[in-house]
Amino acid sequence: MMNEQDRNILCRLIRDHEDLIGSSRATMLALQSFINSIEALKPTPGQVRQQYMELADAIKNTRPKIVPLIHLIETFETEMEPHFEGDWDEVRVKAVETLRGLTATLKDKVGSIIQWGVSCIEDGDVLVMHTASGDVMNMIALAKEVMARKIKVIVLKQDFLKTKSLINALKQSRVEVEVVPEFSLSHYIGQANKMFTGALSITHDLKAICAVGTANIASLCHFHKIPVYLFANTLKFSHGLSEDQKIHEKRMSQVEGSCNYVLTTYSHDMVDLHMVDYLVTEEGIFNQDTMADHITNICEGKLR
Amino acid sequence: MQGALIPVIVFLVVYALISLEIVNKAVAALLGVMVLLTLRVVSEHQAIEFIDFETIMLLLGMMSIVAILRKSGFFTIISVKIAELTKGSPLKILVLFSVVTAVLSAFLDNVTTVLIIIPIVIELTAGMGLNPKIYVISQAVISNIGGTATLIGDPPNIIIGSKVGLTFNQFIFNLAPVVIPCFVVGLLFIWMTNRSQFKPIDTNLGKLFSVQMLLAKIRHEFLSTQIDRVFLIKGLSCLVVAILLFVTQTVTKLSPGVVAMLMAMILFVITRVDVEHMLEEIEWSTLLFFTGLFILVGVLEEKGVIEWIAHNIFLRVGDDPYVLVMVVLWVSGIVSGFLDNIPFTITMIPIVHLILETTPIPNNILWWALSLGACLGGNFTMIGASANIVAVGMAKRSRVDITFMEFMKFSALVTIITLLISSVYLMLYLKLSL
């Protein structure tokens, strides 16, 4: 059975993946991990339902909430509910089949968003990026490798692992890269013409939960009329409010020289969608005038 | 023993500086040499003659080959693949990583092996909520056991092989039969004494899920750098050729030092690697440490100090070969646990030569006793072998604090068991040889 330590470990692992590879890829990875673990499981009879429920509950209560994964796990629970009392082999087959179906749904949505996203990339674009969102990386790769778009990416350096991952992905696609510290963006305002970012979730109160640093960068770009593009499939839309997304807060004692202090860090930023010029989902590209309605419609649809 | 006082004092001071880690080992040894040169106890030409260049070449060559292989990403691939094979089973983590550690340690140096294995073992075990201490200590201990099996596995063996002229095959044929049972019994001991930590996880869906996520994280973190396949093939080919040349030493008449340096230079040429950058990866301080020690012990030998120790300490126990073999094995084992086994081995080689002059013991059994004692004895304490110090240091950087007593509580018993197995082996070997 899962104890508190197991839950904390799982929560940290999901958060780490989301942080490094973005929520879409982290969700796909979680679904694949779920399939692999079901295939390896040798359950005690009578504990199958409890084990599924415990894991589903742990996944749904991570900090922060991984909204697309939660939506898919909720669907999984609904579909599995009538089958839990059956023979273990039947439960396993059904569970794996359901999870594969959910993975395919997610892949379709991601595929569509990439298609829409590619249409936002033009020859000569100089893009500002600071986090390796899986969807954004795939669309840049497609634009560069298949459509031979001439683009340059200004990578804003932040956490080393994330920046390394972003640089490696861009270099693999042979995209021209210029790496600058996050705080030096002001020197590139004249050069950059678009900012691309992904999101973990988009909430009913019109906020996007994005990687740390996004709020500052999006604000600066928006202020300087560099259009901000936010890419998020509709599974990321949450009917909850931004304050309910359980952004992970961490306090750490720091000692630098003779100075001791407690540093508070957050796993994600909250970005007001007023700072976002275009929202790109699998259903199309929405500008400032239409995005609020699109979000409300989807969220209320989910509520119903 | 005329004129021996100054070299003896210098040697003891250097030994104290090294053991108490007051200054860098290489600096301590070379400072001792400089004092002897300044006081004209030894001339520059004599000092140079005391250096065993065969050992230095073998070490430098192997360090160069390993540095290039590390750059290729080969070791990272192996450790990630092993992590995947374990599927998060605590027992498989122990067994599979131990097998890899033992095999790598037999053909590379132990510190390199520990540097490759420990980060991924900590990531895997800590990530699963297991106690990484037992895994870290076991890998350090296993690397010292594995390294005992070959000529190139552990510095004491490199020194013995070069100074005595024993071949790669002689080491593997005479030591592997005792190292394998030591490894198996060592692993069994680790499992038996910590059984609660190795429970299977395949009945727990939550743990299985976490392990899958963790393995994906490890893959992403450790394999995010590009693997250079051409580089990898060239590096591995040269390592394989080097090992083949070690094995066929009696036919080719090429010494291991020449083979290692030859393959390293070929590798530098065919990979067109940035030589300056690669040379930074070489442990120059270790090479200088060896150089200094060879000179210090050479002076002691020349002044008759070694002969005095052999006659007044070791030969006092009599001339019974069984007793002599046991004395060399256990003295080497215990001393190597508390002092650096490299200077100890360099000091012991002329002593063993003198013992053999008075009491010939067949089939190099006394050398195998020295090798087993010096290599396995390194497991006695945290400071007994470089691999232990490096493993504990890496664990500390990952916030896993292992105390001296925690290490010793576990490793000392393994050392006693492996020395007992070695005793039985050497006794039987001697009985069959006499």
Interface residues (C-beta under 8 A of the other chain):
Chain A: M1 M2 Q5 D6 R7 I9 L10 L13 I14 D16 H17 L20 I21 L29 A30 Q32 S33 F34 N36 S37 I38 A40 L41 K42 P43 T44 Q51 Y52 E54 L55 A58 L161 K164 S165 N168
Chain B: K87 G127 M128 G129 D202 T203 N204 L205 G206 K207 L208 F209 S210 V211 Q212 M213 L214 A216 K217 H220 E221 S224 T225 Q226
